[in-house]
Amino acid sequence: MPRFASTLEFRMLCLAMVLAVILSFISPHFFTERNMFNILDQSVVLGIVAVGMTLVILTGGIDLSVGSVAGVTGIILALLLKEFPIPVAIALAIGCGALIGLFSGVLIAVFGLAPFVVTLGVMAMGRSLAYIVSGQRSISGLPMGLQNIVYTNLLGIPANVIFLIALYLATWAWLTYSKGGRTIYAVGSNIEAARAAGLNTLFYSIFPYVASGALSATAMTFSLAQIMSADPIGGTSLNSTPSRPWSSVARASTADEARYSAR
């Protein structure tokens, strides 16, 4: 049996395909082009967050704050959009997410605090900041041009789906073929051995949390572009803890198929 056929990712993909076949018999509308793109569209937010979580878990850590980071950066983005052009506002919001991740990463990698404790605290702070910054109210009236990052199509494929696919391919290539990507694996496997080998373990212990924060903000950007409002109780949920990009794809797809089967 090929090695890939025995992996968790392969089993998750098989489960996703089995669910798709079963649901296509239950509803004639399920296995249609429109519904397939609809499922992919709804998988984008969770899928983007899962990429950042993948990097964190590969180092042996955990990031419980992704939902709160997404929520507070969504509020920040909504406020920035009223003062700045769309590209500038998005860049600043993603930068805020990266700074939150940097804060968590430094506490974990430099001060040696437990990832669970640090990110749990950041989660609580993020929720509080979302309420404070928003004034405990929803923010609407966002510029209509924001919707272009979701509803613009290329060859019939929504822009947000293309972004997610490109992100997974880029992450897979970086983890598989670059020195930095292999260092991420080394840090998670044995950080002392990686340090003894001369690898920059400090940087690659912090970077995954920075990426997780930035990607949480990116995911919320796409969410805001769909609903065109920000709410302090909003955010994204952590439904999976994948360890490879393809595992993220499989779990996100399976979760959304199951969710749509209940509709």
C-alpha positions in Angstrom: 0.0 0.0 0.0 1.4 3.4 -0.9 2.5 5.5 2.0 0.0 8.3 1.3 -2.9 5.8 1.3 -2.2 5.0 5.0 -2.2 8.6 6.2 -4.9 10.5 8.1 -5.2 13.0 5.2 -6.1 10.3 2.8 -8.7 8.9 5.1 -10.2 12.3 5.6 -10.3 12.9 1.9 -12.0 9.6 1.4 -14.6 10.5 4.1 -15.2 13.8 2.3 -15.8 12.0 -1.0 -18.1 9.4 0.6 -20.1 12.1 2.2 -20.4 13.9 -1.1 -21.7 10.7 -2.8 -24.2 10.0 -0.1 -25.5 13.6 0.0 -25.8 13.7 -3.8 -28.3 10.8 -3.5 -30.2 12.5 -0.6 -30.5 15.8 -2.5 -30.3 16.2 -6.3 -29.1 19.8 -5.7 -26.0 18.9 -3.7 -23.6 17.6 -6.3 -24.0 20.6 -8.6 -21.4 23.1 -9.8 -23.2 26.0 -7.9 -23.4 24.1 -4.6 -19.8 22.9 -4.9 -18.6 26.4 -5.3 -20.9 27.4 -2.4 -19.3 24.9 -0.1 -15.8 26.0 -1.2 -16.8 29.6 -0.6 -18.0 28.8 2.9 -14.8 26.9 3.6 -12.5 29.8 2.9 -12.5 31.5 6.4 -12.0 28.2 8.3 -9.4 27.1 5.7 -7.3 30.2 6.0 -7.3 30.0 9.8 -6.3 26.3 9.6 -3.2 27.2 7.6 -1.9 29.4 10.4 -2.9 26.8 13.0 -1.0 24.1 11.0 2.3 26.0 11.3 1.8 26.5 15.1 1.0 22.8 15.7 4.0 21.7 13.6 6.2 23.5 16.2 4.5 21.6 19.0 2.4 24.6 20.1 -1.3 25.6 20.0 -3.1 28.8 19.4 -6.4 29.1 21.1 -6.7 32.8 20.3 -7.5 32.6 16.6 -11.2 33.3 17.0 -10.6 36.3 19.2 -7.9 37.6 17.0 -10.2 37.3 14.0 -12.9 39.1 15.9 -10.9 42.1 17.1 -9.1 42.5 13.8 -12.5 42.4 12.1 -13.6 45.3 14.3 -10.4 47.2 13.6 -10.7 46.6 9.9 -14.3 47.9 9.9 -13.2 51.1 11.7 -10.2 51.6 9.4 -12.3 51.2 6.3 -14.2 54.4 7.3 -10.9 56.4 7.3 -8.5 54.7 4.8 -8.7 53.2 1.3 -9.5 49.5 1.2 -6.0 48.2 0.5 -4.5 50.3 3.3 -7.2 49.3 5.8 -6.7 45.6 5.0 -2.9 45.8 5.3 -3.2 47.6 8.7 -5.7 45.1 10.0 -3.5 42.1 9.0 -0.6 43.9 10.6 -2.5 44.2 13.8 -3.2 40.4 13.7 0.5 39.8 13.1 1.4 42.0 16.1 -0.9 40.0 18.3 0.7 36.8 17.1 4.1 38.3 17.7 3.1 39.1 21.3 2.0 35.5 21.9 5.1 34.1 20.1 7.6 36.2 22.2 5.9 35.2 25.5 6.1 31.5 24.4 9.5 31.4 22.7 11.5 34.0 24.7 10.0 33.8 28.2 9.2 30.0 28.0 5.5 30.3 28.9 3.1 27.5 28.0 1.4 28.1 24.6 -1.9 26.9 26.0 -1.8 29.5 28.9 -0.5 32.4 26.7 -3.0 31.9 23.9 -5.9 31.4 26.3 -5.0 34.7 27.9 -4.7 36.4 24.5 -8.1 34.9 23.6 -9.7 36.6 26.6 -7.9 39.9 25.9 -9.0 39.8 22.3 -12.7 39.4 23.2 -12.5 42.2 25.6 -10.7 44.5 23.1 -13.4 43.7 20.5 -16.0 45.0 22.9 -14.0 48.0 23.9 -12.9 49.1 20.4 -16.4 48.6 18.9 -18.2 50.3 21.7 -20.3 47.1 22.1 -22.1 47.7 18.8 -22.1 46.3 15.3 -20.4 48.3 12.6 -22.0 48.5 9.2 -21.9 50.8 6.2 -18.6 49.3 4.9 -17.5 50.3 1.3 -19.1 48.2 -1.3 -15.8 47.8 -3.1 -14.7 45.4 -0.3 -17.0 42.8 -1.8 -14.8 42.6 -4.9 -12.2 40.4 -3.0 -14.9 37.7 -2.6 -17.3 38.1 -5.6 -14.8 38.7 -8.4 -14.5 35.6 -10.5 -11.6 34.3 -12.5 -12.5 31.6 -15.0 -15.7 31.2 -13.1 -14.0 30.6 -9.7 -14.5 33.1 -6.9 -11.5 35.1 -5.9 -11.5 34.0 -2.3 -11.5 30.3 -3.3 -8.5 31.0 -5.6 -6.8 32.7 -2.8 -7.3 29.7 -0.5 -6.0 27.3 -3.1 -3.0 29.4 -3.8 -2.3 29.8 0.0 -2.4 26.0 0.5 -0.1 25.4 -2.5 2.4 28.0 -1.3 2.3 26.7 2.3 2.9 23.2 1.1 5.7 24.2 -1.2 7.4 26.3 1.6 7.1 23.5 4.2 8.3 20.8 1.8 11.1 22.5 -0.1 12.5 25.5 1.8 14.9 25.6 4.7 12.5 27.6 6.8 9.8 25.0 6.3 12.0 22.1 7.2 13.1 24.1 10.3 9.5 24.4 11.4 9.4 20.6 11.4 12.7 20.4 13.2 11.6 22.7 15.9 8.5 20.7 16.5 10.4 17.4 16.5 13.3 18.3 18.8 14.1 21.9 19.4 17.3 21.2 21.3 18.6 19.1 18.4 17.6 21.8 15.9 19.4 24.5 18.0 22.5 22.3 18.2 22.4 22.0 14.4 22.7 25.7 14.1 19.1 26.4 13.1 17.4 29.7 14.1 15.0 28.1 16.5 13.9 31.4 18.1 12.7 32.9 14.9 10.9 29.8 13.8 9.3 29.4 17.2 7.8 32.9 17.0 7.0 33.1 13.3 4.1 30.5 13.3 2.2 32.6 15.9 2.8 35.7 13.8 1.5 33.9 10.7 -1.4 32.6 12.6 -2.4 36.1 13.8 -2.0 37.5 10.3 -4.0 34.7 8.7 -6.8 35.0 11.3 -7.1 38.7 10.3 -7.0 37.7 6.6 -9.8 35.2 7.1 -11.9 37.8 8.9 -11.3 40.2 5.9 -13.0 37.7 3.6 -15.8 37.2 6.2 -16.4 40.9 6.4 -16.5 41.2 2.6 -19.3 38.6 2.6 -21.5 40.0 5.4 -20.5 43.7 5.1 -20.7 44.3 8.9 -18.6 43.6 11.9 -19.9 42.5 15.3 -17.9 42.3 18.6 -19.2 38.8 19.2 -18.1 37.6 15.8 -15.0 35.5 15.0 -14.1 32.1 13.6 -14.2 28.8 15.4 -11.4 26.3 15.8 -12.9 23.0 14.6 -9.8 21.2 13.7 -6.1 20.8 14.6 -4.4 19.7 11.4 -0.7 19.1 11.1 -0.3 19.4 7.3 -1.8 21.6 4.7 -3.6 18.7 3.0 -5.1 17.7 6.4 -6.4 21.2 6.7 -8.1 20.9 3.3 -9.6 17.6 4.1 -11.0 18.6 7.5 -12.3 21.9 6.3 -14.1 20.3 3.4 -15.6 17.5 5.5 -16.8 20.0 8.1 -18.6 22.1 5.5 -20.1 19.1 3.7 -21.6 18.0 7.0 -22.8 21.4 7.8 -24.5 21.8 4.4 -26.2 18.4 4.7 -28.1 19.7 7.6 -29.6 22.6 5.6 
